[in-house]
Amino acid sequence: METIRWNEPRFGKEELEEVRKVIESNYVNEGPKTKELEELFQNYLGVKHVVITTNATAALFLAVKAEAEKRKVSDFEVIVPDMTMLATASAVNWAGGKPIMVDIKNDDLTIDASKLEEKISNKTIAILPVHVLGRAADMEKILEIAKKHNLAVIEDSAGALGSKLNGKFLGTIGDIGCFSLQSNKIITSGQGGVIALNDDKLYELIRRYRDFGRMNNKELLHEIAGYNLKFSDLAAALAVAQFKRLDERKKLLLEQYKLYKESLSDVKQIKFFQIKEGEIPLWIDAFVEKRKELLAFLSANQIFCRECWPSLHRNPPYKSQGLDKDFPNSSLASDNVLWLPNGPAISNENINFICSKIKEFYRQ
């Protein structure tokens, strides 16, 4: 029986060739290939500045840190959704701030904008919405609230590269957007974070914080005390080659979503999220009944899925934020949402087999 893993990357001759060229150049630390990757993102997203860093958590950290420095505050809060990977909140902690959780909407798992204002305090400096797996948060309402309260909007677009809202790329609508190049994203370099923005002051701060407080290694004096969060040209080589597959991957992910949805349309125990025009479904997530039992059944058939993230407030570092009753939608999703196998390593035949087994489980 074939083992079907949840999500894996795929590489080919193009990636091998790009990496070979970097190795032969003997310039494997951050250099021209990283610059090439930054320019690819800059042109694709249509933004003034792009900074590549070690991972998306570091990208979010740098964005929050720069915003706090721009405002000259050290005791601050940032609003985040309660349903997201822990990294969203951790990045705020790294930057010296306190993440404040807000419940989500059940229809797309993004932050509930109608509940934002009750969590805003005189310490709040930013709202950090997450575009969950390519589904856009309510940016119109979020931007309206941010403007009213003089807050920055930092978009966690880690899983939303290529998705659009009203014709504009997610991650380019607020003040700063952060993307991930981790191994189960639409394109990958193993690890990697991308920061997109148009603000010159924030760009300089981010660039300096990322590289020991200097703009580049030609500066001998360091203007601020920064960090070492630079990229490498070896990783950039992988991402440059993968970037050429972006449109192909977008098409693939949409086709896989449609195949799952159509194949399981008559299974009332599974409910997929609606994908709006312009959105790309990075992973296939759905509300399912009897999740624990379904997982065990699929695993017994060598089909490996994943439960979604646990709500942030359920994690020990953030238990003081509230109880399940304070975050009913996030708690419901945490208990019932499942991620099904998809991505470049999964074939249509795999998906048909998975769907047949899901139907078999619920018939029983």
C-alpha positions in Angstrom: 0.0 0.0 0.0 1.4 3.4 -1.0 2.1 5.8 1.8 0.4 9.2 1.2 2.0 11.9 3.3 0.3 15.1 4.2 2.4 17.7 2.4 5.9 17.6 0.8 7.9 19.8 -1.6 9.2 18.7 -5.0 12.4 19.7 -6.7 13.8 19.2 -10.2 16.7 19.9 -12.5 16.1 23.7 -12.3 16.7 23.7 -8.5 19.8 21.5 -8.9 21.2 23.8 -11.6 20.6 27.0 -9.5 22.3 25.4 -6.4 25.2 24.1 -8.5 25.9 27.6 -9.9 26.0 29.1 -6.3 28.4 26.3 -5.1 30.6 26.8 -8.1 30.7 30.6 -7.5 32.0 29.9 -4.0 29.6 32.6 -2.7 27.3 30.6 -0.4 26.5 33.2 2.2 24.1 36.1 1.5 25.0 37.7 -1.8 23.8 38.2 -5.4 21.4 35.3 -5.5 19.6 36.6 -2.4 19.4 40.0 -4.1 18.0 38.3 -7.2 15.3 36.7 -5.1 14.4 40.0 -3.4 14.0 41.6 -6.8 11.8 38.7 -8.1 9.4 39.2 -5.1 9.6 43.0 -5.4 8.5 42.9 -9.1 5.9 40.2 -8.5 4.2 41.9 -5.6 4.6 45.4 -6.9 6.1 46.8 -3.8 9.0 49.3 -3.2 11.0 47.2 -0.8 11.6 43.5 -0.1 13.8 42.0 2.6 14.6 38.2 2.7 15.3 36.7 6.1 15.8 33.3 7.8 12.1 32.4 8.2 8.6 33.9 8.4 8.8 34.1 12.2 11.9 36.3 11.9 10.1 38.3 9.3 7.2 39.0 11.6 9.6 39.8 14.4 11.5 42.3 12.3 8.3 43.9 11.2 6.9 44.3 14.8 10.3 45.4 16.1 10.7 48.1 13.4 7.2 49.4 14.0 7.8 49.6 17.8 11.1 51.4 17.2 9.5 53.8 14.7 7.0 54.7 17.4 9.7 54.7 20.2 7.8 52.4 22.5 9.0 49.4 24.5 5.9 48.5 26.4 3.4 47.6 23.7 0.7 45.2 22.5 -0.1 43.7 19.1 -3.5 42.1 18.3 -3.4 38.7 16.8 -6.0 36.0 15.9 -6.4 33.2 18.4 -6.4 30.6 15.6 -2.9 30.7 14.0 0.4 29.0 14.2 2.2 29.9 17.5 4.9 31.8 15.5 2.5 34.7 15.0 2.3 35.4 18.7 5.9 34.4 19.4 7.2 37.0 17.0 5.5 39.7 19.0 7.1 38.3 22.2 10.5 38.3 20.5 10.1 42.0 19.7 9.4 42.8 23.3 5.6 43.1 23.0 2.5 41.3 24.3 0.3 39.5 21.8 -3.4 40.0 22.5 -5.7 37.3 21.1 -9.0 37.9 19.3 -11.5 35.2 18.3 -12.0 34.2 14.6 -14.8 33.8 12.2 -16.0 30.2 11.5 -16.5 30.7 7.8 -12.8 31.3 7.0 -10.9 31.1 10.3 -9.6 34.6 9.9 -9.7 37.2 12.7 -13.1 38.6 13.6 -12.8 42.3 12.8 -16.0 43.0 14.7 -14.2 42.1 18.0 -11.1 44.1 17.4 -11.9 47.3 19.1 -12.8 45.7 22.4 -9.2 44.5 22.6 -7.5 47.8 21.7 -5.7 49.6 24.5 -3.5 52.6 24.9 -0.6 50.2 24.4 -1.7 48.7 21.1 0.5 49.6 18.2 -0.6 47.1 15.5 -3.1 44.6 14.3 -1.6 41.4 12.9 -4.2 39.6 10.8 -3.4 36.2 9.4 -4.6 35.3 5.9 -5.3 31.7 6.8 -4.0 29.3 4.1 -4.6 31.9 1.4 -8.0 33.1 2.6 -8.1 36.9 3.1 -8.9 38.5 6.4 -11.4 41.3 6.3 -8.8 43.9 5.3 -11.3 46.7 4.6 -12.7 46.7 8.1 -9.2 46.1 9.7 -7.7 49.0 7.8 -10.7 51.2 8.9 -10.2 50.4 12.5 -6.4 50.7 12.3 -6.7 54.2 10.8 -9.2 55.2 13.5 -6.8 54.2 16.3 -3.5 55.0 14.6 -2.4 51.4 14.4 -0.1 49.7 11.9 -1.4 46.7 10.0 1.2 43.9 9.6 -0.1 41.1 7.4 0.8 37.5 8.3 0.7 36.2 4.8 3.0 33.2 5.5 0.6 30.8 3.7 -0.9 33.3 1.2 1.7 34.0 -1.4 -0.1 34.4 -4.7 -3.5 35.1 -3.2 -5.3 38.3 -4.0 -8.1 40.4 -2.5 -9.9 42.8 -5.0 -7.0 42.4 -7.4 -4.3 43.2 -4.9 -1.9 40.6 -3.5 -2.3 39.7 0.2 0.7 41.0 2.1 0.7 44.3 0.1 -2.5 45.8 1.5 -1.4 46.8 5.0 1.8 48.5 6.1 4.0 45.4 6.0 3.4 41.9 4.6 5.3 38.7 5.7 5.5 35.5 3.7 7.0 32.0 4.4 9.3 29.9 2.2 9.1 26.9 4.6 8.9 23.4 3.0 5.1 23.1 2.9 4.5 26.5 1.3 3.6 27.1 -2.3 7.3 27.6 -3.1 10.1 26.8 -0.8 13.8 27.1 0.1 13.5 24.9 3.1 13.2 27.9 5.4 12.9 31.5 4.6 10.9 34.7 5.3 9.9 37.5 2.9 9.1 41.0 4.1 7.3 43.3 1.6 6.7 47.0 2.3 6.7 50.5 0.8 7.7 52.6 3.8 11.4 53.8 3.6 11.8 54.3 7.3 10.6 50.9 8.2 12.6 49.4 5.4 15.8 50.9 6.8 15.0 49.7 10.4 14.2 46.2 9.2 17.3 46.0 7.1 19.5 47.2 10.0 17.9 44.9 12.6 18.4 42.0 10.2 22.1 42.6 9.8 23.8 43.6 13.1 22.5 47.1 12.8 24.0 48.0 9.5 22.4 48.4 6.0 25.1 46.2 4.4 28.5 44.7 5.1 30.3 47.8 3.7 29.3 49.8 6.7 32.0 49.4 9.4 30.0 51.2 12.1 26.7 49.8 13.2 24.0 52.4 13.7 21.9 50.3 16.1 22.3 47.0 18.0 20.8 44.5 15.5 20.6 40.7 15.0 22.0 38.2 12.6 19.0 37.1 10.5 20.5 37.2 7.1 19.7 34.6 4.4 22.1 32.5 2.3 22.6 32.2 -1.4 22.3 28.4 -1.3 18.7 28.7 0.0 18.0 31.6 -2.3 19.0 29.4 -5.3 16.3 26.9 -4.4 13.7 29.7 -4.0 14.7 31.4 -7.3 14.1 28.1 -9.2 10.9 27.4 -7.3 9.7 30.9 -8.1 9.4 29.9 -11.7 6.9 27.3 -10.7 4.6 29.7 -8.8 1.9 30.1 -11.4 2.0 26.3 -12.0 1.6 25.7 -8.3 -1.3 28.1 -8.0 -3.1 26.3 -10.7 -2.3 22.9 -9.1 -3.6 23.9 -5.6 -6.8 25.3 -7.0 -7.4 22.1 -9.0 -6.7 19.9 -6.0 -9.2 21.9 -3.9 -11.9 21.6 -6.5 -11.3 17.8 -6.8 -11.6 17.3 -3.1 -14.7 19.5 -2.9 -16.5 17.8 -5.8 -15.5 14.3 -4.8 -16.8 14.8 -1.3 -19.8 17.0 -2.1 -22.2 14.3 -1.0 -20.5 13.7 2.4 -22.4 15.8 4.9 -19.9 15.1 7.7 -17.2 17.2 6.0 -17.4 20.9 5.2 -14.8 22.8 3.1 -14.2 26.5 3.4 -15.2 28.7 0.5 -12.4 30.0 -1.7 -13.2 33.4 -3.1 -12.0 34.8 -6.4 -8.3 35.5 -6.3 -7.6 33.3 -3.3 -5.2 30.3 -3.5 -5.9 27.4 -1.1 -2.4 26.5 0.2 -3.7 23.5 2.1 -7.0 21.6 2.1 -8.7 22.2 5.4 -12.2 21.3 6.4 -14.5 20.9 9.4 -15.0 17.2 9.9 -17.1 15.1 12.2 -15.4 12.5 14.4 -11.9 13.9 13.6 -10.0 11.6 16.0 -11.6 8.5 14.6 -11.2 9.6 11.0 -7.5 10.4 11.5 -7.0 6.9 12.9 -8.9 5.2 10.1 -6.9 7.1 7.4 -3.6 6.4 9.1 -4.4 2.7 9.1 -4.8 3.1 5.4 -1.4 4.9 5.1 -3.0 8.3 4.6 -1.4 10.8 6.9 -3.4 14.0 7.7 -2.9 16.7 10.3 -5.1 18.3 12.9 -5.1 22.1 12.6 -3.2 24.4 15.0 -4.4 24.4 18.6 -5.9 27.7 19.6 -3.3 30.1 21.0 -5.1 30.5 24.3 -4.8 26.7 24.8 -1.0 26.8 24.7 0.7 27.2 28.1 2.4 30.6 27.3 -0.9 32.2 26.5 -3.4 30.5 28.9 -3.8 33.8 30.7 -5.6 35.3 27.7 -8.8 33.4 28.4 -10.8 30.1 28.3 -12.5 28.3 25.5 -15.7 30.2 26.3 -13.9 33.4 25.5 -12.8 32.1 22.1 -15.7 29.9 21.0 -15.0 29.9 17.3 -11.3 29.3 17.6 -11.9 26.5 20.1 -14.5 24.9 17.8 -12.0 25.0 14.9 -9.2 23.7 17.0 -11.2 20.6 17.9 -12.7 19.9 14.5 -10.6 21.1 11.5 -8.5 18.7 9.6 -5.8 19.2 7.0 -5.9 16.7 4.1 -3.0 15.8 1.9 -2.2 18.1 -1.0 0.6 19.9 -2.7 3.1 19.0 -5.5 3.8 15.5 -4.2 0.1 14.5 -4.3 -1.5 13.2 -7.5 -5.2 13.2 -8.5 -5.1 9.4 -8.1 -4.0 9.9 -4.5 -6.8 12.4 -3.9 -9.4 10.0 -5.4 -8.1 7.2 -3.1 -8.3 9.5 -0.1 -11.8 10.6 -0.9 -12.9 6.9 -1.3 -11.5 6.1 2.1 -13.2 9.1 3.7 -16.5 8.0 2.2 -15.9 4.5 3.4 -15.3 5.7 7.0 -18.5 7.8 7.2 -20.6 4.9 5.6 -19.5 2.8 8.6 
